Amino acid sequence: MPIPLEESFPALVSKRRKIIEALKNHVEHADIRKKFNLGVNKRQFNYWINTKLTQQERDEIHEARAKLRLRYLNRFANTTSSLYKVFREESGLTKSKVTKITGMSKGRLDKIESEIDAPTMEEADILLKHYAKTINLAYIAGLIDRGCSIKILREKPRQETDSRAGTVSPIHHERFEFHSVHKPLVELMLAVFKVGNISVFTSGRGGTPVYAYMAWHKNAIKALTMVRPYCRVKAQRIDCLIALNESKGFGGKVIPKSILDERERLYKLIGELP
């Protein structure tokens, strides 16, 4: 599969700003490729996003998408007939707590209370799941920014006894790990991401148990992509892993030099990031 160079697809250059604005508005990639007649396939377009856009442009896209998601949730809350009763009756929250979660005024809640009938179970489930997922991802992003391991591992070709005997190019792996002495934190990550696994070990003889959430390869990408819009400190490290993953799948034991050079660049770059 050819590498999606801008020289081969001039529309990526001439329509760059329009593409970025569409990405900010959460337009599907397939619709963008069709609307702007870019001439690239899905893998090529993803590869271009992760390697040709600047860090500032990617940050702008992630921030705009996060804001759009929150605006959607607030709009959903403002038009759902049962918001007040959902939180007061189903969740047992006080009116003050509801205003903090939704950003709505007490006057607005009073109006809802006086005008609205009890919610259906379907309405309650949808609203609570939306808010729960957003809050959990934002909370996990804070844990990740505070300290975790987001790395690219480079492995030399192995000996003839390895199942990949004959491979002549270095192998790069995506790795994401979070360690904590508090088991509920790693259990929360596993519950939200739904990929990866949990391990436990002790720090020294008779030491305190340390719990580790671990995700490798595609699982690491799935987890980090979910939390990326909420991260700040580790955002660039996450982008490096996503770009590495997008460069894979070209097949063959000998990786083209241009792809290998890009992987090496990402490997060196992530070693310099906080």
N, C-alpha and C positions, 0 to 999 in steps of 0.2 A: 504493500500500500504506500503510495507516495506521501511525502511529508507536505502538509498544507502551508507552503510558502506563499507569502503575500504577492510575490512576483508572478505566481501561477494563477492567482485569484485576485485580480485588480479591484474587484468590487469590495473586498475586505478593506481596502485602503480608501477608496472614494466614498464609501458609505459608513466609515468607522463610527462617526458620532451618532448617526441614526441607529446603528446596531447597538451602541452602548445605551442610548435612551430606551430602546426596546427591552434590553436586558434589565434595566432599572425598573421597568413597568411589569416585570414578570411575564413577558411574552414568551411563549414556548419556543425553544430553539428551532424546531421544525418549521414553525410559522415564520420565524425570522429568515431562515434560509430561503423559504419560498417567496416571501414578500419582497425581499431585496435581490432575489435571483443571484445568490452568491456563488452557486456552482460547486459548493463543497458538501461532503456528506457529514453525517453526525459526528464521527470520530475526528475528522479534520477540523470541523468547527469548534469542537470542545478543545482540541489541541491548540488552536489559534487563540482562543480566549485565555487559556492558562499560560501561554508562552509569549504572546505578542502584546497583550494589554499591559499597561504599566501597573505598578502596585497601587498607585493613587486611583486609577480607573477601576480596578477590581474592588478597592475599598468603597468607592462611591456606589458601585453596583450593589454590594452586600448591604451597605447602610440604607440605600433607597428601598431595597426589598424588605428589610426588617421594618422600616417605617410603614411601608405599604401594608405589610401583614398586620401591624398593630392598628392601623387605621381601619382595616377591614373588620378586625375584631370589635373595635369600638362602634363601628357602624352597625354591625350585627347586634351588638348589645342594645344600641339605641332603638332598634326597630323590632326587637324581640318582645312580644307582648308580655312575657312572663319573667323578665330579668329579676325584678325585685323578689318575687316569690321563690324563684329558683335558689337564690343565695340565702334568703331568710329562712325558708321552710325546708329546702332540701339539704343545705349545707350548714345551717344554724349560725351563719355569720351575722354580726351586728350591722346596722345601717352604716356606721362609720367605716367599718372594714370594707363594705361593698363600695363605698365612694373611693377608697384608696385603690382598690383593685381595678375599677372601671374608669376612674377619672370623672365620673358623673357627679353632679351636685345632689345634695339631699332633697332639694326641691324637685328635681327631676324624678328621684326615687319615690317621693311622696305622691307625685302625679301618677306614676306607674301603679303604685299601690292602690290608689283610689279608682283607677280606670280599668285595670286589667284583671282578667280571670286567672284562675290557677293554670300553671303550665302543663303541657303534656310531657310525658316522660321522654319523648324524643327530643323536644326542645331543651329540656334540662340536660340531657346527656351530651348533646352537641355543644352547648355553650360551655359546660364545665370541662369537657375534654379539650376544647380550644384553649381555654385559659390555663389549664393544668399543664399542657404540653409547652406552651410559650414560657410560663414561669419556670418550669423545670429546666428547659434548655438554657435560659438566661442564668439560672443558678449554677448549672454545670459549667457554663462558660467562665464564670467567676472562679470556679475551682481550677479549671484548666489554665487560665491566665495566671493564677497564683503559683502554680507549679505542677508540671507533669513532663513526661518524656514523649516528644514528637520527633522522630528521627528517620533518616534514610540510612539503611545499612547497605554497605557495598561488599559483595562476596566474590572472591576470585573463582574462576572455573575449577571444579573439583577433579579428583583423580578418576581413573578409568572405572573404579568400583562404584562410582556414583551413577544414579539412574540417568543423569543428564550428561553422560560421557560424550566427549566430543565438542561440548560447548566451549567456545573460544572467547566469548565476550563476558565482561564482569556482569554480575547479577545484582540488581538493586531492589531492596525490599522497603515497604512502608511499615512503620511501627508506631503504635500509640499505646502508652501505658500511664496509669495513674495509681499512685500508692497512697494509702492512708491507714491509720490505726483505727479509724472509724468505719466499721463494716457497712453501715447503712449508706454511706456515700458511694461506695463502689457498686452496691446493689442497686442504687438509684440509676447509675449510668447504664448498667446492664438492662434494667427495666425500660429505660427510655430509648436506648439505641437498638435493643433487641438483637445485637450481634456481639461477638467477643466472648470472653470468659473471665472468671474470677479465680485467683490463686491466693494462697496464704502462706507466709513464712515468718520466721522469727528473727529479730535482729540480735544475734548473739545468743549465747547459752542462757536459756531461761528468760529470754527477752520478751517484750510485748509483741503479740501477733501483729503482723503488718499485712493488710489486704491489698491486692493489686488487681485492677481492671486492665485487661490486655486485649488489644485488637491488632491484627496484622493484615497486610495486603488489602483486599477489597473491603474487608470488614472495617479496617481502620478508616478507609475513605468514606464509607457509608456513615460511620459515627461522626467523623470530623466535619463532613459536609452539612450534617444537620445542625451542628453547633457553631459553624463558622460565622453566620451573620451576627452573633452575639459576642464574639471574641475580639479582643483588641491587642493584648500583649503577644499572644501566640498566633495571630492571624497570618503573618507571613510564613511561619513554619507550616501551618495547615495548607496554605496555597502551594508551597513547594511539594508537599506530598500529593496533592491533587494533580499538579502538573506532571509529576513523575508517573502517576497512574494513567494519565491520558496518553502518555508516550508509549504505553505498552500495547501488546496485541498485534504487533506487526509480523510476528512469526519468524521462524528461522533461528539457527544457532549462532549466526553471525549478525549482530545488530548493525544497521547502517551507521556510518561514522557520525552523520549529522545528529541522529537520535542519541547515540552514545555520548556525544559532546554535550548535548542538552542535559542528559541525566547527570553527567559529571559536574556540570555547572550548578545544578540544583543540589547535588551532594555537598559541594564546597560551600555554597551559599547558606544552606541550613546550618552548617557548622559555625557560621559567624553570627547567626541571629540569636536574640535573647530567648 
